[in-house]
Structure formats: structure tokens, C-alpha cells
């Protein structure tokens, strides 16, 4: 069964997102890049960053200005 968040992320594959993740040591860390799958995005340096949907605190799509 696909979770609601996973369904939303499937529709956003190929879009630029910023995602705030719970950091295991406490606090948060932010990742920004193009969503490649429901569990990974590629940042501006070309590095693939993988994450779990359970780690997500908040996210939003980054919309480029024309």
C-alpha cells in the first residue's frame, strides 16, 4: 500500500524540492535538489542523497521564477 506522502512524491519526481529531515543526533538538516525517486534527490553538485519518508519533518516544491 502506497502512503499518502509517497503518492505525493511520485507526482513530484523531476521537480526541485527542499526537504527538512530529522537529524539522528538531534535537530534538523535540509536537503535541496531535484527529486529522482520517492526516496532520493540529486543536489546541485550532482550527489544523490537518499532519505526515508519517516525522516521528513516538512517539505516544499521550489518554483523557479520566470
C-alpha positions as CSV (number, residue, x, y, z in Angstrom):
1,X,0.0,0.0,0.0
2,X,1.4,3.4,-1.0
3,X,1.3,6.1,1.7
4,X,-0.2,9.5,1.0
5,X,3.2,11.1,1.2
6,X,4.8,8.6,-1.2
7,X,1.9,9.2,-3.6
8,X,2.5,13.0,-3.4
9,X,6.3,12.4,-4.0
10,X,5.6,10.2,-7.0
11,X,3.8,13.1,-8.7
12,X,6.8,15.4,-7.9
13,X,9.6,13.3,-9.5
14,X,11.7,15.6,-11.7
15,X,10.7,18.7,-9.7
16,X,13.0,20.7,-7.4
17,X,12.3,20.3,-3.7
18,X,13.6,21.4,-0.3
19,X,13.2,18.8,2.4
20,X,13.9,19.3,6.1
21,X,14.9,16.0,7.8
22,X,15.1,15.0,11.4
23,X,18.8,14.6,12.2
24,X,19.6,11.4,14.2
25,X,21.8,13.5,16.6
26,X,19.0,15.9,17.2
27,X,17.8,18.9,15.3
28,X,17.3,19.1,11.6
29,X,19.2,19.1,8.3
30,X,18.0,20.5,4.9
31,X,18.5,18.9,1.5
32,X,17.7,20.7,-1.8
33,X,17.6,19.2,-5.2
34,X,15.7,17.5,-8.0
35,X,13.6,14.6,-6.8
36,X,14.8,11.4,-8.6
37,X,12.6,8.9,-6.7
38,X,10.3,8.9,-3.7
39,X,13.4,8.3,-1.6
40,X,16.2,10.2,-3.3
41,X,17.1,13.6,-4.8
42,X,20.1,14.9,-6.7
43,X,21.6,18.1,-5.3
44,X,23.3,20.9,-7.3
45,X,26.7,19.1,-7.0
46,X,25.3,16.0,-8.7
47,X,25.3,14.0,-5.5
48,X,22.5,11.5,-5.0
49,X,21.0,11.9,-1.5
50,X,18.8,9.1,-0.1
51,X,16.3,9.6,2.7
52,X,13.5,7.8,4.4
53,X,9.9,9.2,4.3
54,X,9.9,8.7,8.1
55,X,12.7,11.3,8.4
56,X,10.8,14.1,6.8
57,X,9.7,17.0,9.0
58,X,8.5,19.3,6.3
59,X,9.0,19.7,2.5
60,X,8.0,22.1,-0.3
61,X,8.5,22.4,-4.0
62,X,10.9,25.1,-5.2
63,X,9.3,27.0,-8.0
64,X,11.7,28.9,-10.3
65,X,10.9,32.5,-11.1
66,X,10.4,33.2,-14.8
